Amino acid sequence: MATEALRGVQTPTTAEPLRREGPLRRNLTTTWMVAVRELIRLRRTPSRIISGLAQPLLFLFVLGAGLKNVVGQNAGAGFDYIQFLFPGIVAMSILTSGLMAAISIVWDREWGFLREMLVAPVSRASLVLGKAIGGGSVAVVQGVLLVVVAPIIGVDLSVGSFFAMLGFLLLMAFALVSFGVVVAARMQRLESFQMVMALVLQPMIFLSGAIFPVRRLPEWLGVIVRFNPASYPVDAIRRIVLPGSPGLTIGGSLLPIWSEALITLGFGLAMLTLAVRLFSHTD
């Protein structure tokens, strides 16, 4: 009787195989999670948004008003100096936020969270790409918020120019966050990263054409400006926001905007590749 009862019970002969994620899906999920983590950090620290807006606005209205008489009422092509300064200030916000976004890597290293991420069974390229996307998104959010100031200073942004500017802001943020990750890859202490960024940030801002017209700089400074990777997105953003403004030239030839996009993208990809290699040798 017991035998007949057992016959009626269906028992699996083989265990059901576990469903496992493939490496591509796992790495994409990791990239998404790391990027979203950066956005969550921004949402939880509203003071970061306030400070990210305060400095550019001070530069625009205080520094702009003070330097107007020094630089000249018209910085170029008939634009008021504060109007000329506006695209540079937006780009400066991206530059500052993008470079400082990599500070989370040093923070994670100090608290041991980075080691946990590095021993996970995922590609380190997915971790670096997630940091670049997340940090770049944070930087773009802070830069786009400054657009509300445009009508106050007489800058008329059309829908087309806004989205063209947004594209360059995304490119610039990606390139600069990737560069920041390269610097942060070998930094062990938060104080060291902040000191290095202070040494890098100021020259990149003042030698990018964001504050002063490039054509009025001495020749030797003009050479440095053209080696500065931030100069090309700054120039492109200004030419999009202020059509007719003088552009960056090399060898007497005006650079087309599409070539400035390629230079910015190429720099970002080179920095991202270098960051992945550095993290591949990180213990």
Secondary structure, DSSP 8 states (H G I E B T S, - for coil): -HHHHHHTS---SS--------HHHHHHHHHHHHHHHHHHHHHH-HHHHHHHHHHHHHIIIIIHHHHHHHH-SEEETTEEHHHHHHHHHHHHHHHHHHHHHTHHHHHHHHHTHHHHHHTSSS-HHHHHHHHHHHHHHHHHHHHHGGGGGGGGGT----HHHHHHHHHHHHHHHHHHHHHHHHHHTT--SHHHHHHHHHHHHHHHHHTTTSSS-GGGS-HHHHHHHHH-TTHHHHHHHHHHHSTT----EETTEE--HHHHHHHHHHHHHHHHHHHHHHHHT--
